[in-house]
Amino acid sequence: MIGRLNHVAIVVPELAKAAALYRDGLGARVSAPMALPAHGVTVVFVELSNTKIELLEPLGAQSPVATFLERNPAGGMHHVCYEVPDILAARDRLKAAGARVLGDGEPKIGAHDKPVLFLHPKDFCGTLIELEQA
């Protein structure tokens, strides 16, 4: 069902500083920051040859990643994102198998302008999973 790894997301306390570490320290290509108010984050993508690293910074105190950053002040890995060919079929199959879809269960448009869903980490070995329609 899942396809390729789309990205690994890391929450950071200072997006500009983290982007500079990847760009200047590791020589990576880093996108411009994108504010995603519907998701409560500002993101940049570090482009790799086979996937991406998504650096996330909370966009306001109500951001869903703000509490993550409170528990992990230096930041840390937040989720992994896998591509699926049909997000609704994937959702329905996972729910039928007992997996919990976060939020209202309906896909939202993600940073790549494609539908995304998040799956409860307790159902996947403690890892928050994002599915993105390829």
N, C-alpha and C positions, 0 to 999 in steps of 0.2 A: 504493500500500500504506500509506504513512504518512499519518496524519491531521494534526491540528493540533499545534503546538508546545505541549507541556504545561508545561515549565519549562526554565530555564537554571540550572545549579547552580554555585555559587561556594563554594569552600572558604575558610574564614576562621580566623584564629588565635584570635579571641575572639568567640564568637557573640553575647553580650549587647551588646558594643560595635558590632558590625556591624548588628544588628537596630535599635539606637538610631539609627545613621546613616540607615538607610532610613526609619524611623518619624519621627524628629524632624527630620532634615535634609531628606529628600525628601517628607515628608508622606504616606508610604505606610501602608497597613494591613498589619500584621505579625502572624502567628499566634503563639501561645504555643510555646515550645520543646517538641519531642518527641524523647525518647531512642529510638533504634532499635538496640537491642543486636545484633540479627541482622545489621545492616549496619555496625555499628561507628561510628555517627555520631549526633550530636544535630542536629536540623534546625529551622529556622523557614521559613515561606513568606511571601514578600512578595507580596501580592495586587495584580495589575495588572488593567486592564479586559479584556485579551485573553490573558493568560498569567500565569505566576508566576515569581518568582526564588526558588530554593531556596538558603538559606545553610546550609552544612554545617560542623560542627566535629567533629574526631575525638573518639570516645568511647573513650578508652584508647589505650595505646601500640601495640596490635595493630590499630588501625583501618586499613582500606585507604586512607584519605585522609591518614594520618599521614605517610607517605613523600612524598606530594604536598606537604604543608605544609613538610616538611624542605627540599625542593628550591625551594619558593616561600614563604619565611617570611611574606611580607605577604599570602599567599593568592592566589587567582586562579580563573579559570573552569575548572571540572572536567569538566562534561559537558552535553549537551543531551538533553532527553527529548521523544520524539515519541509520540503516541498511535497505536495500531493496533487495529483491530476484533477481531482474533483473534491473540493472541500466539504460539500454537503454530504456526499456519499461517505467520505472518511468520517465525518462527524457522526452520521447515523450508525455506521458500523461500530465505531468506538463506544457510543452510548449503549448500543445493544449488548456490547461485551462488558458493560459496567463502568466504563471510564466516565469521569466527570468533566464536562466542558464548563469552563469558567464564564462568568457573566450571564447574559441571557441566552446563551447558546447559539446566537446568530452571528455569522461572520461580520467583522468590521473591516474597513479598508485600512491596510497597514502602510508602512513607510514606502513600499514599492508600488503603491496604488493597486494592490491585489488583495483579495479577501483573506483574512487571517482569523484564527481561533486559538485559544489557549486551553491547555489540558492541565488538570490538577496535578501538582507534583507528587502527591501521595499515591497516585495511581501509576507513576512512572519512576520508581526508584529514587524519589526525592528530587527529581529534576522537573522544573517547569518546562513544558513543551509548547512551542508555537507551531501551528500548521499554517502554511501559506499555499494558496492555490497557484500552481505553476502555469 
